[in-house]
Amino acid sequence: MSNEGQGTPDSEPPTYGLQRLLRSAQQLNRPWGLGLPSLALLVVLGGQAGSGQIHPRSIQDLASTSLSSVQVATPGIPPLPTPIPAPFEPPQSGIRGQVPGPQEDLGLGHLHPRDLTALQGANWVTSPLRYAGWLQGVSLPIYAQPGGEPWAWLINGWLLIDGVDPIAIGRDASFTMVQPDRALYSFPVLEIRPDGWFRFRYTAAGSAWAHRSHLALGKVPLVVEPWADQVRRASRVQFRKPGLSRGLRATPQRSSRLRSLISPNSLIQPLELQEDWLRVRVTQPAQGCTPLPGATSDEGWVRWRDQQQTLLLWFGTEVNCPLIGDSSSRSSPAAR
């Protein structure tokens, strides 16, 4: 996974005490009571801590890909941990993997703040939600498995595990998030079930479960958003596998006539989404959002996900690219 993104690590977080965590669990008479997700977290923990609109069709698509048909009752709200540390803003230097690798499993969507208005326009520079800052306002119990007991809380920018000192996200533990937009970091959602349970990745090797009914417990309400909706509002996309030319089709069909080839140095801007296909405007050659001398534009269709629902595209994170040419070609937000 690439470390490209807005933040550059100043130093590596020190290795967290494995013996300390296991000793804490043993004192609770449950050697593995920290839960499976915490075992993956051990490899990335740092030193001891101090004192948009969701489209119904997209949600149906996510639910239909669930790996389990077993329904689990909606959980109640677990007791809050005590004491709760003051809000902590995770530093960018402690967040890894903002630009995902070409083979990385990004799942079905991502977890992020429900209201992204504060990240639009020029306000994003001072927004408390920027990058991973939104974690300061989150209050979310997380589980090792659906229907089990909560093994930890994400709250106020901290990971709180029963019997373990509070862990400051990004300072005491490196977390893994992706950057799908200019100033937004989010957690990939790997699995979602019809009963409201979903599994998200928070480290390179660790994932945990949470429930939709708990997404609004904190000051910053959250949402599980399908990748289709992120594709709809993107100003620029790029293919995840670099260095290859891709076909631009005349219609959203694999057997459709090939209009042209999309070279790696192209500006690709979404116009309309139709199931697994995306109508785009391609300007090439280009550098980022800037057409180079002699550039030409064409419109056609590309696949944005494959038959296994794997995301084939990723998103430009610059200030929104202006649409090159006739803006009327792009579907209105209501139509999209």
C-alpha positions as CSV (number, residue, x, y, z in Angstrom):
1,M,0.0,0.0,0.0
2,S,1.3,3.4,-0.9
3,N,1.9,6.1,1.7
4,E,1.1,8.9,-0.7
5,G,-1.3,11.5,0.6
6,Q,-1.4,14.9,2.4
7,G,0.7,13.8,5.4
8,T,4.3,12.8,5.6
9,P,5.3,10.8,8.7
10,D,7.9,12.7,10.8
11,S,8.9,9.5,12.7
12,E,7.7,6.0,13.1
13,P,5.6,5.3,16.2
14,P,7.4,3.1,18.7
15,T,6.4,-0.6,19.0
16,Y,3.6,-1.0,21.4
17,G,4.2,-3.4,24.3
18,L,2.8,-6.8,23.3
19,Q,3.6,-8.2,26.7
20,R,1.8,-5.3,28.3
21,L,-1.4,-5.9,26.3
22,L,-1.4,-9.6,27.0
23,R,-0.7,-9.0,30.7
24,S,-3.6,-6.6,30.8
25,A,-5.8,-9.3,29.3
26,Q,-4.6,-12.0,31.7
27,Q,-5.4,-9.7,34.6
28,L,-9.0,-9.7,33.3
29,N,-8.9,-13.6,33.4
30,R,-9.4,-13.6,29.6
31,P,-6.1,-14.1,27.8
32,W,-7.6,-13.5,24.5
33,G,-10.4,-11.3,25.7
34,L,-9.2,-8.3,23.8
35,G,-10.8,-9.8,20.7
36,L,-9.5,-10.8,17.3
37,P,-9.3,-7.3,15.9
38,S,-6.9,-6.2,18.7
39,L,-4.4,-9.0,17.7
40,A,-4.0,-7.5,14.3
41,L,-3.6,-4.1,16.0
42,L,-0.6,-5.2,18.0
43,V,1.7,-4.9,15.0
44,V,1.0,-1.2,14.5
45,L,0.4,0.1,18.0
46,G,2.7,2.9,19.2
47,G,4.0,3.8,22.7
48,Q,1.9,4.1,25.8
49,A,-0.8,6.8,25.6
50,G,-0.8,9.8,27.8
51,S,-3.3,10.6,30.5
52,G,-23.7,13.1,0.9
53,Q,-26.9,11.3,-0.1
54,I,-27.0,7.5,-0.3
55,H,-28.7,6.0,-3.3
56,P,-31.2,3.1,-2.4
57,R,-30.0,1.0,-5.4
58,S,-26.4,1.2,-4.1
59,I,-27.5,0.1,-0.7
60,Q,-29.3,-2.9,-2.2
61,D,-26.2,-3.8,-4.1
62,L,-24.2,-3.8,-0.9
63,A,-26.7,-5.9,0.9
64,S,-26.8,-8.4,-1.9
65,T,-23.1,-9.0,-1.6
66,S,-23.3,-10.0,2.1
67,L,-21.2,-13.1,2.9
68,S,-23.7,-14.1,5.6
69,S,-27.5,-14.5,5.5
70,V,-27.8,-15.1,9.3
71,Q,-29.8,-12.3,10.9
72,V,-28.5,-11.0,14.2
73,A,-30.6,-8.8,16.4
74,T,-30.0,-5.1,16.5
75,P,-27.7,-4.5,19.4
76,G,-28.4,-2.1,22.2
77,I,-26.1,0.8,23.1
78,P,-23.3,-0.6,25.3
79,P,-22.3,1.3,28.4
80,L,-19.8,4.0,27.7
81,P,-16.2,3.5,28.9
82,T,-15.0,5.5,31.8
83,P,-13.2,7.8,32.0
84,I,-13.5,9.2,28.5
85,P,-10.4,11.2,27.4
86,A,-10.7,14.7,26.0
87,P,-11.0,14.9,22.1
88,F,-7.7,14.2,20.3
89,E,-7.0,15.1,16.7
90,P,-5.2,12.2,15.0
91,P,-2.0,13.5,13.3
92,Q,-1.7,12.9,9.6
93,S,1.7,11.4,10.2
94,G,0.1,8.4,12.0
95,I,-2.4,7.6,9.3
96,R,-1.1,5.1,6.6
97,G,-2.2,4.1,3.2
98,Q,-4.1,7.1,1.9
99,V,-3.6,6.0,-1.7
100,P,-4.4,2.2,-2.0
101,G,-2.3,-0.2,-3.9
102,P,-3.6,-1.6,-7.2
103,Q,-4.3,-5.1,-5.6
104,E,-5.7,-3.9,-2.3
105,D,-9.2,-5.0,-1.3
106,L,-11.3,-1.8,-0.9
107,G,-14.5,-3.7,-0.3
108,L,-17.9,-2.3,-1.0
109,G,-17.7,1.3,0.2
110,H,-16.3,3.4,3.0
111,L,-17.1,4.8,6.5
112,H,-16.9,8.6,6.9
113,P,-18.9,11.6,8.3
114,R,-22.5,11.8,7.1
115,D,-22.3,15.5,6.4
116,L,-19.4,16.6,4.3
117,T,-20.5,20.2,3.8
118,A,-17.7,21.5,6.0
119,L,-15.1,20.0,3.6
120,Q,-16.6,21.8,0.5
121,G,-15.4,25.1,-0.9
122,A,-12.6,27.0,0.9
123,N,-13.8,26.0,4.3
124,W,-12.0,22.7,4.2
125,V,-8.7,24.3,5.2
126,T,-10.0,25.1,8.7
127,S,-12.6,22.3,9.1
128,P,-12.3,20.1,12.1
129,L,-13.4,17.2,9.9
130,R,-10.4,17.5,7.5
131,Y,-8.4,14.3,6.9
132,A,-8.8,12.2,10.1
133,G,-9.9,15.1,12.3
134,W,-13.5,13.8,12.2
135,L,-12.5,11.0,14.5
136,Q,-12.5,13.6,17.3
137,G,-16.3,13.6,17.3
138,V,-16.9,9.9,16.8
139,S,-18.4,7.6,19.4
140,L,-18.7,4.0,17.9
141,P,-18.6,0.7,19.7
142,I,-16.7,-2.0,17.7
143,Y,-17.0,-5.8,17.8
144,A,-15.0,-8.9,17.0
145,Q,-18.0,-10.4,15.4
146,P,-21.7,-9.6,14.8
147,G,-23.9,-10.0,17.9
148,G,-20.9,-10.4,20.3
149,E,-19.8,-8.2,23.1
150,P,-18.1,-4.9,22.1
151,W,-14.3,-5.3,22.4
152,A,-13.5,-1.6,22.2
153,W,-14.8,1.9,21.4
154,L,-13.6,4.5,18.9
155,I,-14.4,7.7,20.8
156,N,-13.0,11.3,20.7
157,G,-10.0,10.2,18.5
158,W,-9.0,7.4,20.9
159,L,-9.3,3.6,20.8
160,L,-10.5,2.5,24.2
161,I,-10.1,-1.2,25.1
162,D,-11.3,-2.5,28.4
163,G,-8.4,-3.0,30.8
164,V,-5.9,-1.2,28.5
165,D,-4.6,2.4,28.7
166,P,-6.3,4.7,26.2
167,I,-4.7,4.6,22.8
168,A,-4.5,7.9,20.8
169,I,-5.2,7.2,17.1
170,G,-2.3,8.2,14.9
171,R,0.0,8.9,17.9
172,D,0.1,5.7,19.9
173,A,-1.2,3.5,17.0
174,S,-0.8,3.9,13.3
175,F,-4.2,3.5,11.6
176,T,-4.9,2.7,8.0
177,M,-7.4,4.9,6.1
178,V,-7.9,5.9,2.4
179,Q,-8.2,9.3,0.9
180,P,-11.0,9.3,-1.6
181,D,-11.4,13.1,-1.7
182,R,-9.4,16.3,-1.3
183,A,-9.5,16.5,2.5
184,L,-11.3,13.3,3.5
185,Y,-9.8,10.2,5.1
186,S,-12.2,7.2,5.4
187,F,-12.2,3.5,6.4
188,P,-12.9,0.9,3.7
189,V,-16.0,-1.2,4.4
190,L,-15.2,-4.8,3.5
191,E,-18.5,-6.4,4.2
192,I,-22.1,-5.3,4.9
193,R,-25.0,-7.4,6.0
194,P,-28.8,-6.9,5.6
195,D,-29.2,-6.8,9.4
196,G,-27.1,-3.7,9.8
197,W,-23.7,-5.1,10.7
198,F,-20.7,-4.1,8.6
199,R,-17.0,-4.8,8.8
200,F,-14.4,-2.1,8.2
201,R,-10.6,-2.1,8.0
202,Y,-8.7,0.2,10.4
203,T,-5.1,-1.2,10.0
204,A,-3.3,-3.0,7.2
205,A,-4.1,-6.4,8.8
206,G,-7.0,-5.6,11.1
207,S,-10.8,-5.2,10.7
208,A,-13.7,-4.9,13.1
209,W,-17.5,-5.0,13.1
210,A,-19.9,-2.2,13.9
211,H,-23.7,-1.7,13.5
212,R,-25.6,1.0,11.6
213,S,-27.7,1.8,14.5
214,H,-24.7,3.1,16.4
215,L,-23.5,5.5,13.6
216,A,-25.0,8.6,15.2
217,L,-23.9,8.2,18.8
218,G,-21.2,10.8,18.6
219,K,-21.1,14.5,17.8
220,V,-20.1,13.6,14.2
221,P,-22.8,11.2,12.7
222,L,-21.3,8.6,10.3
223,V,-22.5,6.9,7.2
224,V,-21.5,3.7,5.3
225,E,-21.4,5.0,1.7
226,P,-21.2,2.7,-1.4
227,W,-18.3,3.4,-3.7
228,A,-20.9,4.1,-6.4
229,D,-21.8,7.3,-4.7
230,Q,-18.2,8.4,-4.3
231,V,-17.7,7.7,-8.0
232,R,-20.8,9.9,-8.9
233,R,-19.5,13.0,-7.1
234,A,-15.8,12.6,-8.1
235,S,-14.3,15.4,-10.2
236,R,-11.5,13.1,-11.5
237,V,-10.8,9.4,-11.5
238,Q,-7.9,7.3,-12.5
239,F,-7.4,3.6,-13.1
240,R,-5.9,1.8,-10.1
241,K,-3.5,-0.3,-12.2
242,P,-1.1,2.2,-13.6
243,G,0.8,2.1,-16.9
244,L,-1.8,0.4,-19.0
245,S,-4.0,1.9,-21.8
246,R,-7.7,1.2,-21.4
247,G,-10.5,1.0,-23.9
248,L,-13.1,3.8,-24.1
249,R,-16.4,2.1,-25.3
250,A,-19.2,3.7,-27.3
251,T,-21.9,2.1,-25.1
252,P,-21.9,0.5,-21.6
253,Q,-21.3,-3.0,-22.9
254,R,-18.2,-5.1,-23.1
255,S,-18.9,-5.9,-26.7
256,S,-19.4,-2.3,-27.7
257,R,-17.3,-0.6,-30.3
258,L,-14.0,0.8,-29.1
259,R,-13.9,4.6,-29.5
260,S,-10.3,5.1,-28.5
261,L,-7.6,4.1,-26.0
262,I,-7.2,5.9,-22.7
263,S,-3.5,6.5,-22.0
264,P,-2.0,6.7,-18.5
265,N,-1.5,10.5,-18.8
266,S,-5.2,11.3,-19.2
267,L,-7.7,13.5,-17.4
268,I,-10.7,11.2,-16.8
269,Q,-13.9,13.0,-15.5
270,P,-17.1,11.2,-14.6
271,L,-20.3,12.2,-16.4
272,E,-22.9,9.5,-15.7
273,L,-23.0,6.2,-13.8
274,Q,-25.0,3.2,-15.1
275,E,-24.7,0.0,-13.0
276,D,-21.0,-1.2,-13.4
277,W,-20.3,1.4,-16.2
278,L,-19.3,5.0,-16.0
279,R,-19.6,7.5,-18.8
280,V,-16.5,9.7,-18.8
281,R,-14.9,12.6,-20.6
282,V,-11.3,11.8,-21.4
283,T,-8.8,14.6,-22.2
284,Q,-5.3,13.5,-23.2
285,P,-2.5,14.2,-22.8
286,A,-2.9,15.9,-19.4
287,Q,-1.0,16.4,-16.2
288,G,-3.4,16.1,-13.3
289,C,-6.3,18.5,-14.1
290,T,-4.4,20.4,-16.7
291,P,-4.6,19.5,-20.4
292,L,-1.2,19.6,-22.2
293,P,-0.6,21.3,-25.5
294,G,-2.4,19.5,-28.4
295,A,-4.8,17.7,-26.0
296,T,-8.1,16.3,-27.4
297,S,-11.2,15.2,-25.6
298,D,-13.6,12.3,-26.2
299,E,-16.5,10.8,-24.3
300,G,-17.4,7.2,-23.8
301,W,-17.9,4.4,-21.3
302,V,-15.5,2.5,-19.0
303,R,-16.1,-0.1,-16.3
304,W,-15.7,1.3,-12.8
305,R,-16.0,-2.1,-11.0
306,D,-15.7,-5.6,-12.3
307,Q,-18.0,-8.6,-12.0
308,Q,-16.7,-9.3,-8.5
309,Q,-17.6,-5.8,-7.4
310,T,-13.9,-4.8,-7.2
311,L,-13.3,-1.1,-7.5
312,L,-11.3,-0.5,-10.7
313,L,-10.8,3.3,-10.3
314,W,-9.5,5.6,-7.7
315,F,-10.1,9.3,-7.1
316,G,-8.1,12.5,-7.8
317,T,-7.6,14.5,-4.6
318,E,-6.8,17.9,-6.0
319,V,-9.0,20.9,-5.7
320,N,-12.1,20.0,-7.9
321,C,-11.1,19.8,-11.5
322,P,-13.2,22.0,-13.8
323,L,-15.0,20.0,-16.5
324,I,-13.2,20.4,-19.8
325,G,-15.6,21.4,-22.6
326,D,-19.4,21.5,-22.5
327,S,-20.6,21.1,-18.8
328,S,-24.1,20.1,-20.0
329,S,-22.7,16.7,-20.8
330,R,-22.5,15.9,-17.1
331,S,-25.6,14.5,-15.4
332,S,-27.1,16.7,-12.7
333,P,-26.7,15.6,-9.1
334,A,-30.4,14.7,-8.9
335,A,-30.1,12.5,-12.0
336,R,-27.0,10.9,-10.8
